[in-house]
Structure formats: C-alpha cells, structure tokens
C-alpha cells in the first residue's frame, strides 16, 4: 500500500491505495475526520476555495495522481 500526505494549517489528508478499493482519502480537520473515495466529497469537506494558495495547492496535489495513473506503461 502506498501512502501520501497533504497538510495545511488545520487540515491533513492521507491518501491510501490498495488493489481492492483503489484510492481512499482520510481527511482530518479540527474536531472532525472522515474517509472519502470521491474527490468531490473530499473537497466539500475540506472547504478550501479555489483561488487561494492552499486551495490551489490542494487541487494540484489531487490532480498530480491523475497524471501518473494515466501515463501508459512502456
């Protein structure tokens, strides 16, 4: 299982991938934590708007996994 982390003030997200469930995101913010399989629900839980430094960095981090997974193997 591969782990990856994203952290910002008041927010921490751990990405886990396994062969049965695919990518899962465990998100923590003060007084709440939830597990997500859907990015849209994760972004709603995080509630960081676009066009803020942290919001843009979070979306770039999520999009970085799309680029690596769609690269064809030689």
C-alpha positions in Angstrom: 0.0 0.0 0.0 1.4 3.4 -1.0 0.8 6.4 1.3 0.9 10.1 0.5 0.1 13.1 2.7 -1.1 16.7 2.3 -1.1 19.1 5.1 -2.0 22.7 5.6 -2.9 24.7 8.8 -6.0 23.0 10.2 -6.1 20.2 7.5 -4.4 16.9 6.9 -5.2 14.4 4.2 -3.7 10.9 3.8 -4.1 9.1 0.5 -4.0 5.3 0.5 -4.2 3.0 -2.5 -4.9 -0.7 -2.4 -5.8 -3.1 -5.2 -9.3 -3.8 -4.0 -10.7 -0.3 -3.1 -8.5 2.0 -5.2 -7.6 5.4 -3.8 -9.1 6.4 -0.5 -8.6 9.7 1.3 -8.6 10.1 5.1 -9.2 13.8 5.9 -8.7 15.4 9.3 -9.6 18.9 10.4 -10.1 20.1 14.0 -12.9 18.1 15.7 -13.7 16.0 12.6 -12.3 13.3 10.4 -13.8 11.4 7.5 -12.8 8.9 4.9 -13.6 9.5 1.2 -13.4 7.6 -2.1 -14.7 10.6 -4.1 -12.7 13.7 -4.7 -15.7 16.0 -4.9 -16.9 15.0 -1.4 -13.4 15.4 -0.1 -13.1 18.9 -1.5 -16.5 19.8 0.0 -15.4 18.5 3.4 -12.1 20.4 3.2 -13.9 23.7 2.2 -10.9 25.4 0.8 -12.0 27.7 -2.0 -10.3 27.8 -5.4 -8.0 30.9 -6.0 -6.5 30.7 -2.5 -2.9 29.4 -2.1 -4.0 26.4 -0.1 -7.0 25.6 -2.2 -4.9 25.7 -5.4 -2.1 23.6 -3.8 -4.7 21.0 -2.6 -6.2 20.7 -6.1 -2.7 20.4 -7.7 -1.9 17.7 -5.2 -5.1 15.8 -6.2 -4.5 16.3 -9.9 -0.9 15.0 -9.6 -2.3 11.5 -9.1 -4.3 11.7 -12.4 -1.2 12.4 -14.4 0.8 9.5 -13.0 -2.1 7.0 -13.3 -2.9 7.9 -17.0 0.7 7.6 -18.2 1.0 4.5 -20.4 3.5 1.9 -19.4 6.2 1.1 -21.9 
